[in-house]
Amino acid sequence: MSLTRLTWEPKYSVQNEALDAQHQKLFTVVNRLLDVFESDTDVLPTITELIDYLSTHFHTEHLVMLNSNFPEFPGHSAEH
């Protein structure tokens, strides 16, 4: 079975270069996870990488939203 890969599109942009770059990297890591899953190899290293990177990304996103007084910060933060 072939799983559908994520493709970054400009419509996903949050108009912040650093966050957009992180989101694009997340797409890359998720796609690599799908590759690993389909190859029947150990997924744990890629899952660990994804979790570690999500931690970094959420911290960065949190700071960007706080520093810009993002009005929807409480709700968005709760989603994470």
N, C-alpha and C positions, 0 to 999 in steps of 0.2 A: 504494500500500500504506500502510495506517495503522499506525503503531507504537504499542504500548501505553505509556501514560504511567505514571510512578511516582506513587503516592498515599501520602502520609504517614499512618501510623496510629499510635495511641497505643502499640501493642505494640512499636514500634520505639524507644520512649523508653529512654534509658540513665539516666534519673533525674538528669540534670544539665542545667539550663536552657540553659546556654551551648552545650553540645554538641548538645542536641536542636535548638536554633535553627540551628546550623551544618548539621546533617544535613538539616533541612528546606530550607535554602537550596540544598544540594547536589541535592536532589530537583528544585527549581525550575530550576536551571541545566541539569541533565540533560534535563528536559522541554523546555527552550528549545532545547537541542541537537537533540533529536528534531524539533522544529518547523522548525528551520533546515534540517536534513537533508531533511525532506519537501518543503521549498519550493525545493529546488535552488539555494539561495543559498550563499555562501561560509561554510563551517563553521569556518574557522580562528579567527576572533575568539572564537567561543563555546568552542571547544576550549581556546584559550589561557586564557580566563576560568576554565574548569573546572580546568585544571592549576594555575593560580595559586591558586585558592580551595582546592584539595585540599592544597596546600603549607601554607597558613595553617591549615586544619583539622587536618591531621596534627600540626602543631607544637602546637596547642592541646590536642589529645587526648593527645599524649605528655606534656605538662606535667600535665594533670589526673590521668592514670594514675600518674605518678611521685609527685605530691604526695599522692595518696590511698593509696599503697602497694597499688595494684591487683595482686592475686596472679597474674593471667594476663598481666601486662604484657609479659614477654619474648616470648611466643607471638603476642600481638596486635600488638606492635610489628613483629615479623618479617613478619606478613601485609601490613603497609603497605609 
